[in-house]
Amino acid sequence: MSENESYEIPNMPTSSHRKPSPFLGIGNILRLPNDSTVKTIVVALLLCLVCSVLVSTAAVMLKPFQLKNKSLDKKRNILQVAGLYRAGRNIEQLFQQVEPKVVNLATGEYANEILPGEFDQRQAAKDPLRNVHIPSDRDIAHIKQRAKYATVYLVKEQEEIKYFILPVHGYGLWSTLYGFVVLHNDANTVYGLQFYEHAETPGLGGEVDNPAWRTKWSGKMIYDTKGTPRIEVVRGTVDSGKAESVYQVDGLAGATLTSRGVTHLLRYWLSQDGFGPYLQNVRNQATGTS
């Protein structure tokens, strides 16, 4: 190229001529037209991110309160079934009348090495190292497995045990029913039964929550003279003229399967597969036998 020849440098686009790129920053993305697919997707993703952060933060912050409320609700149910609940009174103070103890279900002995406040029976039932598989021919409660240990609650009066409160659960028609059965200090006579969690049909199986039905359990017997659990919910009304009526409770109208489920879950948990060994130890200690 000679010295007289000139070379024209092509015009380079200035920043004012460049099209905004969605990859250059959020500002450029927001300047895109509202009907832009890229803008719609990015804004939606940002909203999802912000919402997920807020929800996660709220869940973490509220978890201690949720756990505390869950614990208080459980204690309230225990107090109610034992006749110790008083509306308006502090639940923690009322619960001082109750002594929780962890029991080895296989031996029926107290597992004093396990702190009741740190033991979660439901979680233990899901842990292969801490649960027991129930053979199908013995699983009348239809729960498949149970924890090796369980928490019982003792109500004492002047250092003497007045009630034993035992957690029980089993399948009804639509759901697993979770509740507590309370026995007098003879470990055989029922004081009360109350379920605190289930999804049975309102007005039918849901009548397990009916106070009128719950009162029918008071005074019923669990075991016959051979130590076999005989307690049951019958179809229809109990015939008080029959000897077996001491083991029977009126059925729930239109809820045959739920009624049967209550029978089975009680018979399972009060048998040798459940609290049977523990309750036998209690009766032995009361009579001074081994």
N, C-alpha and C positions, 0 to 999 in steps of 0.2 A: 504494500500500500504506500503510495507516495505521500510526501508531506502535505501536498495540496488537497489530497482527498480527506474528506471528513467522514466520520462514522457516527451515525445516529444511534444513541442508546434508546432502546424501546421504553416507552412510558411504563413504569411500574405502578401497579394499583396502590393507591394510598389507603390508609385505614378507613377513610370515609367511603371508599368504593368497595371494601370487602363485605361479603355477605356474612351475617352473624353465624357462627358455627355452634352447634349444640354442645360441642366438646370443649369449648373455650371457657366455660364457667356458668354458674347459675344465672348471672345477670343476662347473658346472651340467651339462655334458654327461656327466661321469663319475658324477653322481648319478642320471642317468636309469636306468630298469630295464635289466637286462642283455639283455632280449629286445627292446630298442628298436632300430629300424632305423637311426635317426640315430646312436645311440651306436656301433653296429657299424661303420657306414661311416666315422665320424670316427676311431675307434680304428685301423681297418685302414689308413686314409690316413696316420695318424701313424706307424704301424709301418713302412709303406713308405718314408716320408720319412726316418726314422731309419736304416733299413737302407741306403737309397741313399747317404746321407751317409757312412756307415761304409765301404761298398764303394768309393765314389769316393775317399775319403781313403786307404784301403789301397792302391788302384791307383796313386795318385799317389806314395805313399811307397815302394811296391815297384818302381816302374818302373825306377829306376836299377839295382837289383839284377837285374831281369829282363834288361835290356839287356846287363849285364856277363856274366851266365850264358850268354846267347845268343852273345855274342862268343867266350867261352871254349869253348863247344861247337863253334863253327865252326872255331876254331883247333885244337881237339883232332882234329877230323875231317881237317883238312889234314895235321896231323902223322902221323896214323895211315896215311893213304893213301901218304904219302911214306916210311913206315917209320921215322919219327923220334920217335914217341910212346913214352914210358917211364912206366909206371904208377908213381904216387907222386911223380913229379917235377913241379916247378912248370911249368905250361903256358906262362906268359908267358916264362919263361926259355928253355924249349925252342924257343919260336917265334922267338927271336932268330936262329935258323939260317935263317929264311925271310924273303925280301925281297918284299913286295907291290909291284906296279907296275900302274898303270892304262894300258890299251892302247886306242888308237883302232882299232876293228875295220875301218874302211874302208881305212885306210892301213897298218895293221900296225905303226905307230910308237908309242913310249911317249908318253903325254900327261902330261908331267912337271908341267904346271900344275895337275893335279888330284891332291889328296892322297888316297891310298888309304884312309886312316882315315875320311875324310869322304864317301867315295863309296859309295852303296848301289845296286848293280846292279839289284836287283829293283824298287826304287822308280823308278829311271830308266826301266826298261822300261815302266812304267805312265804315264809323262809324255810327252805328245805332242811336247813340245819337245826331249825327250832320247831318244826312241826311234825305231825304224825299223819301218815296217809290212812284213811279209813276204808277198809274193804267194803265193797258195794253191798254185800249181804248184811253188814252191820251199820251201814250209813242210813239209818232211818230218818235222820234229820236233813239228809241231802246237802251236806256241807263239804264233802270230799276230803278235807283235811282239817285238823285242829292243831292249836298250839300245844306243846308239851306241858306248859304251865298255864295257870289261870289266876286271876285276882279275885279273891273273895272279900267281902266286907262284913265286919263284925260290929254289931251294936251291943254295947255293954251297959249294964245297970248295976252299980255298986260292985264293979269288977267281975260280975258274972255275965256270961254271954246271954243276951236276950233273943237276938235274931241273927241268922246267917243270911246274907244277901249274895246270891249267886248269879253271875251273868250267863245267859242262855241265848242261843240263836239257832235258827233253822229255816228251811224254805216253806213258804205257804203256797199260795196260788201263783202270784206274780212276782214275789220278792222274798228276800231273806228278812225275817223278823228278828230284831235284836231287842232284848229286854232283860229284866231281872225278876227272879223268883225269890221270895223271902220265906224262910222256914223258921219256925219257933226253935227254941233251944233243944227240943227233942230230936231235931234234925229229921223230922218226918211230917209234921203238921204245917200246912201252908198258912202263912199270914197274908201274903198278897202276891200278885203277878202284874207286871206292867211292861208294855213294850214302848220303846222310845224311838224306834226307827223301822219303817216298813213302807211298802208301796202297794198295799192291798186295796181293793176296790172300796171307795167310800160308801157307807151305807150297807155294805155286805161284809167282806172280810175286814174292812176298816173298823168294824164295830168292836174289834179287840181293844179299842181305845175308850169304849163306852164305860163310864164309871159304874153303871148299874151291872154290867157284865163282870167287871173286875171284882166287884164285891162278892160275887158268887164263889170265888176261890177261897175265901177265908174259912179256915177250919177243915178243909179237905185234906185227906191223907195221901202221901206219896207211895209208901211201900205196904205190901201185905205182910203177913207173918213170916213169910219165907224170904223177905228182903227184896222182892221183885217189884219194880216200879209199876203201879197199877193206875196212876192218875191218867184221866182221859177227858176229852171233850166229846160228849155223846151227840148223836143226832136227835134233835127235838129237846124234850124236857126230861130232867132226871126224875126217876121214880123213887121218891124218898122212902118208900116202903121196902125197897130191896137192900140187902146187906151191902152190895157193891156201890151203893149211892155215895158212900163216904169217899170214894175215889173219883167221883164223876161231877162234871160241870155241864150246865146247859149248853147246847150247841148254838152256833151263830146262824140265824135264819138266812138261807140262801147262800151260805158260805161253807159248804161241806169240805172243800179242799183246804181252806184256811184253817178250819176247825181241826181237821186231821193233821195238818202241819204243826199246830200248837201241841197236840198230843204227842206227836213223834219227837219234836224237839225237846220237850220236857222229859220224855222217857229216855231219850239218848243221854242228855246231860246229867240225869240223875241215876244213870246205870253205872255199871262197872267201867264203861268206856269213858265216862265223864267224871262227875263228882262223887260217884259211888264209893270209891275207896276212902276219900276224905270224910264223907258223912258217916261211914262205918267206923272210922277212927274216932270221930266225935262221940258216937253212941257208945263205943267201947270204953272211952275215958269216963263217960258219965256213969256207966255201970261198974267200972273198975275191972273190966275184962280185957284180955289182950287178943 
